[in-house]
Amino acid sequence: MTDHNCSKNKPVATTPSRQRTISSYCTQPSSSKECPLIQKRITEACVEYCAVDVRPFESVAGTGFQNLAKQLIYAEATLGTSINVSELLPHPSTISRNVMHLILFERTQ
């Protein structure tokens, strides 16, 4: 390998100053000291959701679950913390009736 010259005499490539680096596309982590505690509580709640309701671990990574989480965060921001969560969540039969509407809508798209 002493005669190998692939890395010899080649200039090191640099990123032009006007080009964005990959790290600029990443969101910066929150500097809040509460963030790790909140993330820990969310992780514990996701573990409980999967274990108690016998749900696949992958279900918390789905877009539907993430949309539900966003809506619950929005509801808390709008209504405050005094609202009972069970009052916000729909009955399973309501979900069942509305699934058909979603399927028909998706088919027409």
Secondary structure as GFF3:
##gff-version 3
##sequence-region A 1 109
A	DSSP	three_ten_helix	22	25	.	.	.	ID=ss1
A	DSSP	alpha_helix	35	52	.	.	.	ID=ss2
A	DSSP	three_ten_helix	57	61	.	.	.	ID=ss3
A	DSSP	alpha_helix	63	79	.	.	.	ID=ss4
A	DSSP	alpha_helix	85	88	.	.	.	ID=ss5
A	DSSP	alpha_helix	92	108	.	.	.	ID=ss6
###
